[in-house]
Amino acid sequence: MATGLINGTDLLLKVGADGTEAIIAASTSCSLEVSMDEIDQTNKDSLGWKSIIGGTRSWSVSADALYQNEDVANTSFVDLWSYVNTRSKIFVEFTVEGGSAGDDNVYYEGSGFITSLSVNGGTEDQSSFSVTITGSGALVEDTFA
């Protein structure tokens, strides 16, 4: 894997059980969002400036993909639906395609729950679906070993 700037096509979202996760089939986009709450510590000594410290961190991943109503090798809408239907935790890996030992690239992994799953279909248009997974616990940064 080349180092430096990364083509967005090479960013992948893998989901499933830890160790057996698979790429979301026919994915057209994916994203990772990390945020942190702020704790206000503004006081009379702040000279009129807001003062904060970091609070609770949270994360989520999302993806858009083309909809397929059949069994596919990678993770499909039907696979994701089973996690929603059973209220099961899902393992997530946000990674770079082709990453291997010795790369400077990192990947992120954790577990969460599917908090949004939708299917879209317009007239004479490719049907698609969207998924959002909200983390439950830490998001861990790792390097390719």
C-alpha positions in Angstrom: 0.0 0.0 0.0 1.4 3.4 -1.0 1.7 5.9 1.8 0.6 9.5 1.5 -2.8 10.7 0.3 -5.4 8.0 0.1 -8.0 7.6 -2.6 -11.5 7.6 -1.1 -12.2 4.4 -3.0 -9.6 2.6 -0.8 -11.5 3.4 2.5 -13.6 0.5 3.5 -16.2 -0.3 6.2 -16.2 -3.9 7.4 -18.8 -5.2 9.7 -19.9 -8.4 11.3 -18.6 -10.6 14.1 -15.1 -9.9 15.4 -12.6 -11.7 13.2 -15.1 -12.6 10.5 -16.2 -9.1 9.4 -16.8 -8.5 5.7 -16.9 -5.4 3.5 -20.4 -3.9 3.0 -21.4 -5.1 -0.4 -21.6 -2.6 -3.3 -20.7 0.3 -1.0 -20.5 3.7 -2.7 -19.4 5.7 0.4 -18.4 5.3 4.0 -17.5 7.7 6.8 -16.3 7.7 10.4 -17.2 10.4 12.9 -15.6 10.9 16.3 -16.9 13.6 18.6 -16.3 14.8 22.2 -18.7 16.6 24.5 -17.4 19.8 26.1 -17.5 20.5 29.8 -17.9 24.2 30.6 -15.4 25.5 33.1 -16.0 29.2 32.5 -15.5 31.2 35.7 -14.8 34.7 36.8 -11.1 34.3 36.3 -11.7 33.4 32.6 -11.7 37.2 31.7 -14.9 36.8 29.7 -13.6 33.9 27.6 -15.3 30.5 27.5 -13.1 27.8 29.1 -13.8 24.1 28.5 -12.3 20.7 29.1 -12.9 17.5 27.2 -15.8 15.3 28.2 -17.4 12.0 26.9 -16.2 10.8 23.5 -18.5 9.1 21.0 -18.2 7.7 17.5 -20.2 6.4 14.6 -19.7 5.0 11.2 -22.0 5.1 8.2 -22.1 3.8 4.7 -24.2 4.0 1.5 -24.4 1.0 -0.8 -26.3 -0.4 -3.8 -29.2 -2.6 -2.7 -29.2 -6.3 -3.6 -32.0 -8.6 -2.7 -29.9 -11.8 -2.8 -27.3 -13.7 -0.9 -23.9 -12.1 -1.6 -20.4 -12.8 -0.4 -20.0 -9.5 1.5 -22.3 -7.9 4.0 -25.7 -7.0 2.5 -28.8 -5.2 3.7 -30.3 -8.5 4.7 -27.3 -9.3 6.9 -27.5 -5.9 8.5 -31.3 -6.3 9.1 -30.6 -9.4 11.2 -28.5 -7.3 13.6 -31.3 -4.7 13.9 -34.0 -7.3 14.3 -32.1 -9.1 17.1 -30.8 -5.9 18.7 -27.3 -7.4 18.5 -24.0 -5.6 18.8 -22.0 -5.5 15.5 -18.2 -5.4 15.2 -16.9 -2.5 13.0 -13.5 -2.0 11.2 -12.9 1.3 9.3 -9.8 0.5 7.2 -7.7 1.0 4.1 -8.0 -1.6 1.4 -4.8 -3.6 1.0 -3.3 -2.5 4.3 -0.5 -4.7 5.4 2.3 -5.0 7.9 4.9 -2.2 7.6 2.3 0.4 6.3 2.1 3.7 8.0 -1.7 3.5 7.6 -3.9 2.9 10.6 -7.4 1.5 11.0 -10.1 1.8 13.6 -12.2 -0.8 15.2 -14.9 -1.2 17.8 -18.4 -2.5 18.5 -21.8 -0.8 18.3 -25.4 -1.0 17.4 -27.1 -0.2 14.1 -29.1 2.9 14.9 -30.3 3.6 11.3 -31.0 1.3 8.3 -32.9 2.5 5.3 -33.6 1.4 1.7 -34.2 4.0 -1.1 -35.6 3.4 -4.5 -36.5 6.1 -7.1 -38.3 5.6 -10.4 -35.8 4.2 -13.0 -33.0 4.6 -10.5 -30.6 2.2 -8.8 -32.0 1.2 -5.4 -29.7 1.8 -2.5 -29.5 1.5 1.3 -27.8 3.5 4.1 -26.6 2.3 7.5 -25.4 4.1 10.6 -23.7 2.3 13.4 -23.2 4.1 16.7 -20.3 2.9 18.9 -20.8 1.4 22.3 -17.5 1.6 24.1 -14.0 2.6 22.8 -13.0 3.1 19.2 -9.5 1.6 19.0 -6.8 2.9 16.6 -4.4 0.1 15.4 -1.7 -0.4 12.8 -1.4 -3.3 10.3 0.6 -6.0 11.9 
